[in-house]
Amino acid sequence: MSEFGLKIKELRKAAKISQKQLAEFLEVDQSYISKIEKNERSMNYDLLEKTAELFGVEVSYFLEESVDFEPLRIGFRTNGIVTEDLHAIRVINKLVFNLRFIDSIESGE
C-alpha cells in the first residue's frame, strides 16, 4: 500500500490538476489530498472509486502492487477547468469502462 499515494499524485500531475481541484471534486480539504499523497492518510472506498473513475483506472490499480492495466488517456484543459468538468470526465470514463466490459464479454475474454 506504500505506492497508493504516489499513484494518486502521479495521475493527478499527469492530468495537470492541482490538489485543490481534486479536493473540490472529492469534496474534501486540500490538506487531506496532500496527506493521502504522502501516505499519511487513506481514502474510504467511495472516494477511492470516485478518484479511479476520474482518472480512468480501476480501483485495483490503487490497491494492488502490480496491476496489469493501462489507464485511459485523457486530456485535461487546465485553463479554467472547474469541478463540474471533473464530474463530466468521471461520467465519460464510467461509460468507457462499461463499453470495455461489454466488448470483453462479446469477445469472450
Stockholm file with secondary structure:
# STOCKHOLM 1.0

chainA/1-109         MSEFGLKIKELRKAAKISQKQLAEFLEVDQSYISKIEKNERSMNYDLLEKTAELFGVEVSYFLEESVDFEPLRIGFRTNGIVTEDLHAIRVINKLVFNLRFIDSIESGE
#=GR chainA/1-109 SS CTTHHHHHHHHHHHTTCCHHHHHHHHTSCHHHHHHHHTTSSCCCHHHHHHHHHHHTCCHHHHHSSCCCCCCCCCCCCCTTCCHHHHHHHHHHHHHHHHHHHHHHHHTTC
#=GC SS_cons         CTTHHHHHHHHHHHTTCCHHHHHHHHTSCHHHHHHHHTTSSCCCHHHHHHHHHHHTCCHHHHHSSCCCCCCCCCCCCCTTCCHHHHHHHHHHHHHHHHHHHHHHHHTTC
//
